């Protein structure tokens, strides 16, 4: 599913120029444009899912894949050993600004 009004759909489907650090059939990874840490990556499904509140049991493998890719990206970014956060913001009250499911990988304060 693709939403013409969603910036992350446009990024994931290469309608907007973005440097991908990782891509496969299901996901893309790129740097957050407003980083909260030295390392701040976004792991984003290509398929439009509005928020964590909108996932179904059929999305279990996708969520697991997001976690595995986040782990691998932490290693690639050099924060695997020093530590990092994985964060889903859910709905406006939980800090979600872009309403397309995405996982934040945040770290790099200590290397």
C-alpha positions in Angstrom: 0.0 0.0 0.0 1.2 3.5 -0.9 -0.1 6.8 0.4 0.5 9.7 -2.0 0.3 12.2 0.9 2.9 10.4 3.0 6.5 11.7 3.0 7.9 8.4 4.1 6.0 6.6 1.3 7.6 9.0 -1.1 11.0 8.5 0.4 10.7 4.7 0.6 9.6 4.5 -3.1 12.3 6.9 -4.2 10.0 9.7 -5.2 12.1 12.0 -3.0 15.9 12.0 -3.1 17.3 10.3 0.0 20.5 8.4 0.7 19.6 4.9 1.9 22.0 3.2 4.3 20.1 0.0 3.7 17.2 -1.2 1.5 15.5 -4.5 0.7 12.1 -5.5 -0.6 10.4 -4.5 2.7 12.4 -1.8 4.4 14.6 1.3 3.9 17.0 2.9 6.4 18.1 6.5 6.3 19.3 9.2 8.6 16.8 11.4 10.5 16.9 14.9 9.2 16.5 16.3 12.8 18.8 13.9 14.7 18.6 13.7 18.5 21.9 12.0 18.8 25.2 11.4 16.9 23.5 8.3 15.4 19.8 8.7 14.6 18.5 6.3 11.9 15.0 5.6 10.8 14.0 2.0 9.8 10.9 2.4 7.6 8.6 -0.2 5.9 8.0 0.4 2.3 4.4 -0.5 2.8 2.3 2.2 4.4 1.2 1.4 7.9 0.0 4.5 9.8 1.3 3.6 13.3 2.0 0.8 15.6 -1.7 0.9 16.5 -2.5 -0.2 13.0 -0.4 -3.3 12.8 -2.0 -6.7 12.6 -0.8 -10.2 13.4 0.1 -10.5 9.7 2.8 -7.8 10.3 4.7 -9.9 12.9 7.4 -10.8 10.4 7.8 -7.2 9.3 8.2 -6.0 12.9 10.7 -8.7 13.6 12.6 -7.8 10.4 12.7 -4.1 11.5 14.3 -5.2 14.8 16.9 -7.4 13.0 17.8 -4.7 10.6 18.1 -2.2 13.5 20.5 -4.5 15.2 22.6 -4.8 12.0 22.5 -1.1 11.4 23.7 -0.4 15.0 26.7 -2.6 14.3 27.3 -0.8 11.0 27.0 2.6 12.7 29.5 1.5 15.4 27.1 1.7 18.4 26.4 -2.0 18.9 28.8 -2.4 21.9 28.4 1.1 23.4 24.6 0.9 23.3 21.6 2.4 21.5 17.8 2.9 21.8 15.1 1.6 19.6 11.9 3.6 19.8 8.5 3.6 18.2 6.6 6.9 18.8 2.9 6.1 18.7 0.3 8.7 17.9 0.7 12.5 18.5 0.6 12.1 22.3 3.5 9.6 22.0 5.6 12.0 19.9 4.7 10.6 16.4 5.0 13.4 13.9 5.1 11.4 10.6 2.1 9.0 10.4 3.9 6.1 8.7 5.3 3.4 11.0 9.0 3.8 11.6 11.6 2.7 14.2 14.2 5.1 15.5 17.7 3.8 16.2 19.4 6.4 18.5 22.8 6.3 20.0 26.4 7.3 19.6 27.0 9.4 22.7 29.7 7.0 23.8 31.8 5.0 21.3 
